[in-house]
Structure formats: structure tokens, C-alpha cells
Amino acid sequence: MKSNRREFLKLAAVSAMGIGAARLGFLGDAPAFAESVPTVANFEEGLKAKHWGMAIFTAKMTPEMNAKCRKACHTEHNVPDIAGPKEIKWFWGANYEETFPTEHGHYLSEEIEHRQFPLLCNQCEAPMCVKVCPTQATFQRPDGIVMMDFHRCIGCRYCMAGCPFGARSFNFQDPRPFIKSFNPLFPTRMRGVVEKCNFCAERLAIGKLPVCVEAAEGALVFGDLSDEQSDIRKALREHFAIRRKPDAGTSPSVYYIL
């Protein structure tokens, strides 16, 4: 009971500070206005890395597994359930041609061509979204995770234009009425704000893996790309993997094992 209460208080503290509230240790560098804000980060059990990345065993990511991971992610982060062109998505799926438009071979196997590939923010090493954001609402942590300060977002959508992967969504309306299962430990957004996957930074801070990784039952491997002994580096050594749109020059941190 004491352990559960302590975890709840830590999560509540993280959520109360808005996830993107600038220089909060596990959130990384951001605008100077928050330098005086006391930090609640650096918990002893927090997961740390020099460069977080993800490897996806695409053959294991069936449509059912994709749906399971999507539900886990969207429930965890209060992503509204809105159909149509105003859809908000942190985790979704697409076929090979949409996922790898510059890597489309002439004679792909039919199984790979019609396989559903999970899509999410690629947490790029050289994120274009960070470069074009005029308010620093989008910023990059030292460990490579690209974060958002929802309070600083002015809804200009420059980041959406700059992202070559379509990984960002804009709230054209108040998203709160469309949240089916509310998680009080993660902040909701408002109309006029852009949002996206954050590699579950709030979970890493308390020693937990991203929720999609837990839901994927081994199909998603998460770890430190800088550590040669990490599980993700082992997976990439032993299997052939590609990244999305390598010609865009952003150097994604998400790898797809075919």
C-alpha cells in the first residue's frame, strides 16, 4: 500500500507540472522561464539512457497487436477518440507503401507489402519540428526524446509541416469530451494545441517502460541505442532493420525489423 501511494504521488507531481513544463530534469532542456521551478525528477528508480530508441519486430505486430498497443497508449495519455480528418493519434498503423514510401521495391513479398506497420513519433536525432517551432514548445531532451510543452504551443502547426512522418495531431476542438477512459495522472490538452507520442517520458521517470512496449509482448524493444549491451542493440545486430524516410535527414530513433 505504501509503495502504491508513493508511486501515485510521484505520478501526480509529474502530471501537475504539465509534462512539458521545461527544465524538470527528466524532461530536459527547455525555456529559461522554468529554471527556478523545483524539480521532482531524478527518482532513484527512474530509467535513464544516453539515447532512447525503439526496434519493432514487424512480423509480430499483427493488426490485433497494433490495436492493443494503440489502445494502451491512447488510454494512458488521454488521447481523444475522434474519427475522421480531426483524428488525434499517438500510435497507429499503415501498410508498407505508406510507411516506407521511399523504400518501396518492385517485387516485395505479398505478406510484407500488406503487413500493418505501427507508426508513432520517430524521436529523431535531428528533429525538424524542434527547429521550426517559434516558441520552443517542442524541444529535445539530452537523451533524444522530443517533448512538447503544451502550455507554450500556440497552434501555429509549423511542427506539423516540418515533421516528415505525420506524427503530430492538431486539436481542432476541445478534446476532453472525446476521452473515453480518463487517466488523472496525465494532463489533458485543449483546443488549438498540437500533440504527439513522447516515448512515455512520464513512465520512464518512475522506472517503467513505455506502455506500448509492455502491451506488445516482446514485439517492441525499447532501450539505449548508445549501449552496445542493451536489448535494442542486440536486436539490431541480429536482424535486418530499416528506418522511415532516411532521405529526410532527420535520423529516426525507431527501427523496423523486417
TIVEX-327779 format. One line per 4 residues: number of its first residue (from 1); their letters; for each residue x, y, z of C-alpha. Coordinates in pm, whole numbers, padded with zeros to 5 digits. Example, Ala and Ser with C-alpha at 12.3 -4.5 7.8 and 13.67 -1.06 7.14 Angstrom:
! residues 2
1	AS	01230,-00450,00780  01367,-00106,00714
***
This chain:
! residues 258
1	MKSN	00000,00000,00000  00282,00242,00089  00457,00163,-00240  00139,00229,-00438
5	RREF	00082,00556,-00258  00439,00670,-00322  00409,00587,-00693  00078,00771,-00714
9	LKLA	00227,01084,-00556  00520,01081,-00795  00298,01043,-01098  00065,01313,-00971
13	AVSA	00358,01551,-00925  00478,01488,-01279  00131,01539,-01425  00065,01853,-01226
17	MGIG	00367,02016,-01382  00226,01966,-01728  00474,01710,-01868  00625,01977,-02089
21	AARL	00697,02226,-01816  01051,02294,-01925  01362,02220,-01718  01234,01939,-01496
25	GFLG	01528,01703,-01505  01369,01409,-01683  01202,01644,-01929  01529,01801,-02041
29	DAPA	01620,02145,-02168  01351,02400,-02243  01279,02773,-02200  01455,02965,-01927
33	FAES	01136,03078,-01756  01116,02747,-01571  01471,02735,-01437  01356,02831,-01089
37	VPTV	01084,02566,-01075  01178,02293,-00824  01240,01955,-00983  01060,01634,-00888
41	ANFE	01265,01427,-01128  01567,01203,-01091  01383,00942,-00888  01616,00661,-00783
45	EGLK	01419,00407,-00984  01392,00624,-01297  01513,00474,-01626  01792,00666,-01794
49	AKHW	01977,00642,-02125  02206,00846,-02345  01984,00789,-02647  01648,00616,-02621
53	GMAI	01531,00417,-02921  01283,00151,-03028  01308,-00156,-03250  00990,-00310,-03388
57	FTAK	00958,-00677,-03483  00707,-00604,-03756  00614,-00969,-03819  00483,-00988,-03461
61	MTPE	00282,-00667,-03490  -00042,-00813,-03617  -00344,-00582,-03662  -00470,-00713,-03328
65	MNAK	-00139,-00632,-03156  -00132,-00288,-03317  -00483,-00223,-03186  -00381,-00341,-02839
69	CRKA	-00079,-00110,-02830  -00279,00181,-02968  -00545,00137,-02701  -00285,00117,-02424
73	CHTE	-00107,00429,-02548  -00419,00636,-02606  -00572,00537,-02273  -00252,00618,-02085
77	HNVP	-00222,00963,-02242  -00585,01073,-02261  -00587,01075,-02641  -00941,01161,-02755
81	DIAG	-01134,00919,-02974  -01224,01137,-03272  -01295,00983,-03611  -01222,01138,-03949
85	PKEI	-00986,01418,-04053  -00975,01562,-03699  -00839,01236,-03555  -00577,01261,-03282
89	KWFW	-00320,00981,-03296  -00010,00892,-03100  00009,00529,-03214  -00146,00397,-03535
93	GANY	-00081,00160,-03826  -00026,00169,-04202  00079,-00058,-04489  00431,-00084,-04629
97	EETF	00393,00175,-04905  00263,00440,-04666  00521,00355,-04400  00821,00340,-04633
101	PTEH	00732,00548,-04941  01099,00585,-05042  01187,00219,-04982  00918,00057,-05195
105	GHYL	01067,-00225,-05402  00918,-00358,-05724  00886,-00718,-05612  00802,-00722,-05243
109	SEEI	00658,-01035,-05090  00285,-01005,-05063  00299,-01067,-04688  00530,-00771,-04626
113	EHRQ	00353,-00546,-04874  00023,-00590,-04688  00168,-00611,-04338  00045,-00345,-04093
117	FPLL	00332,-00141,-03953  00294,00054,-03628  00357,00427,-03658  00449,00676,-03386
121	CNQC	00678,00974,-03334  01024,00872,-03456  01206,01074,-03186  01454,01192,-03450
125	EAPM	01815,01275,-03369  01782,01589,-03584  01412,01675,-03538  01283,01928,-03787
129	CVKV	00986,02000,-03560  01221,02142,-03296  01393,02367,-03550  01074,02524,-03681
133	CPTQ	00886,02572,-03352  00881,02951,-03284  00803,02923,-02909  01019,02626,-02804
137	ATFQ	00701,02438,-02722  00871,02146,-02897  01215,02071,-02756  01459,01782,-02736
141	RPDG	01589,01625,-02416  01954,01527,-02378  01850,01161,-02409  01700,01226,-02752
145	IVMM	01329,01228,-02666  01139,01506,-02841  00898,01661,-02593  00614,01913,-02600
149	DFHR	00527,02189,-02359  00153,02204,-02422  00127,02539,-02243  00372,02702,-02484
153	CIGC	00210,02568,-02801  00037,02849,-02992  -00113,02619,-03254  00084,02757,-03549
157	RYCM	00134,02399,-03675  00481,02470,-03813  00592,02149,-03641  00329,01953,-03832
161	AGCP	00457,02097,-04160  00815,02021,-04059  00757,01661,-03949  00808,01426,-04247
165	FGAR	00628,01140,-04072  00284,01282,-03997  00340,01206,-03630  00167,01515,-03492
169	SFNF	-00201,01589,-03446  -00381,01921,-03400  -00676,01968,-03168  -00932,02147,-03383
173	QDPR	-01180,02122,-03096  -01183,02063,-02723  -01057,01701,-02695  -01183,01639,-02341
177	PFIK	-01540,01534,-02429  -01395,01261,-02654  -01179,01095,-02390  -01338,00759,-02317
181	SFNP	-01120,00643,-02029  -00973,00933,-01832  -00629,00894,-01675  -00596,01154,-01396
185	LFPT	-00217,01112,-01390  -00158,01261,-01734  -00256,01614,-01840  -00533,01667,-02092
189	RMRG	-00490,01913,-02375  -00706,02192,-02510  -00830,02320,-02845  -00559,02473,-03061
193	VVEK	-00273,02257,-02929  -00057,02005,-03116  00031,01674,-02952  00224,01352,-03021
197	CNFC	00394,01045,-02873  00655,01126,-02605  00810,00777,-02560  00623,00769,-02226
201	AERL	00869,01008,-02061  00646,01025,-01753  00673,00646,-01711  01049,00637,-01766
205	AIGK	01080,00886,-01480  00936,00631,-01235  01118,00327,-01370  00856,00195,-01612
209	LPVC	00886,00111,-01981  00659,00277,-02239  00308,00139,-02213  00308,00021,-02576
213	VEAA	00622,-00183,-02508  00455,-00354,-02215  00143,-00425,-02422  00335,-00560,-02723
217	EGAL	00454,-00880,-02553  00806,-00865,-02695  00723,-00721,-03037  00862,-00379,-02938
221	VFGD	01213,-00348,-02795  01300,-00028,-02611  01641,00074,-02485  01960,00276,-02504
225	LSDE	02099,00294,-02857  02431,00413,-02711  02473,00097,-02505  02617,-00192,-02708
229	QSDI	02491,-00437,-02445  02132,-00314,-02447  01848,-00531,-02575  01777,-00294,-02862
233	RKAL	02135,-00301,-02987  02133,-00680,-02964  01813,-00694,-03170  01958,-00462,-03434
237	REHF	02282,-00665,-03453  02092,-00987,-03512  01822,-00867,-03752  01795,-00651,-04063
241	AIRR	01615,-00324,-03990  01522,-00009,-04180  01402,00336,-04079  01133,00556,-04228
245	KPDA	01228,00816,-04491  01605,00811,-04440  01643,01071,-04716  01465,01330,-04495
249	GTSP	01785,01362,-04294  01624,01353,-03950  01780,01021,-03840  01484,00848,-03670
253	SVYY	01535,00656,-03345  01267,00398,-03437  01385,00092,-03632  01167,-00158,-03818
257	IL	01288,-00519,-03826  01151,-00689,-04135
***
